[in-house]
Amino acid sequence: MYGQSPARVVPLLLGLQLTGCRRDSALGFPWEDSVCDSPQHHGANLDALCPTAAVEIYTSGALEAVNGTDVRLKCTFSSFAPVGDALTVTWNFRPRDGGREQFVFYYHMDPFRPMSGRFKDRVVWDGNPERYDASIMLWKLQFDDNGTYTCQVKNPPDVDGLVGTIRLSVVHTVPFSEIYFLAVAIGSACALMIIIVIVVVLFQHFRKKRWAERADKAVAIKSKEEEKLNQGNKVSVYLEDTD
């Protein structure tokens, strides 16, 4: 070993580096990216042997909203790499009846809204990269907003992965669902309880008032009787004095 020439040692070290890179990548260790991005591997041009991880996108898939209202297009993501200044978010739109894809929104450290087109002054950033949220708000929905919205997130070195899609349907009214029926049932029960409480309170109030009126009437009758009795006593005393 000590007698080997430098010319034989260099290929041996390079072979160890290649083996380490393949082993780390295959096993999916957390230090895979650090190994792949090391200066030794870049120098040996080993990028093809150490693929980057993919960004996973999560969206609602399908969404219904009423014409003229505002809607939040929710898009969250997960990334192997920590979120940094290189993060980019791109939103695009394709009409339901076909046509070319249209730009909706772009984010890179700061939000960039469209300066023209159908989405001008109608879309705002509503995400938080630190919470892996890339959502946007779309204001004043129109019927021609029907279509597919795509959310693409790149967080270098994680730049691969599927694009999230949301199929938006703008309708006149949202159809009732179990949630709406449940909300109506809860609201009706609460209203009924409030009505019962009001009726009980009013009943107690009027009953106390009626008792007070009866007590006052009884006191007035008793006072009149005592007054008549006193007058009778006075007349009797007067007649006895005259006799």
Stockholm file with secondary structure:
# STOCKHOLM 1.0

chainA/1-243         MYGQSPARVVPLLLGLQLTGCRRDSALGFPWEDSVCDSPQHHGANLDALCPTAAVEIYTSGALEAVNGTDVRLKCTFSSFAPVGDALTVTWNFRPRDGGREQFVFYYHMDPFRPMSGRFKDRVVWDGNPERYDASIMLWKLQFDDNGTYTCQVKNPPDVDGLVGTIRLSVVHTVPFSEIYFLAVAIGSACALMIIIVIVVVLFQHFRKKRWAERADKAVAIKSKEEEKLNQGNKVSVYLEDTD
#=GR chainA/1-243 SS CTTCCHHHHHHHHHHHHHHHHHHHHHHTCTTHHHHHTSHHHHHTTCGGGSCCCBCEEEECEEEEEETTSCEEECEEEECSSCCCTTCEEEEEEEETTCCCCEEEEEESSSEECCSSSTTTTTEEECCBGGGTBCCEEECSCCGGGCEEEEEEEEBTTBCBSCCEEEEEEEESSCCCCHHHHHHHHHHHHHHHHHHHHHHHHHHHHHHHHHHHHHHHHHHHHHHHHHHHHHHHHHHHHHHHHHC
#=GC SS_cons         CTTCCHHHHHHHHHHHHHHHHHHHHHHTCTTHHHHHTSHHHHHTTCGGGSCCCBCEEEECEEEEEETTSCEEECEEEECSSCCCTTCEEEEEEEETTCCCCEEEEEESSSEECCSSSTTTTTEEECCBGGGTBCCEEECSCCGGGCEEEEEEEEBTTBCBSCCEEEEEEEESSCCCCHHHHHHHHHHHHHHHHHHHHHHHHHHHHHHHHHHHHHHHHHHHHHHHHHHHHHHHHHHHHHHHHHC
//
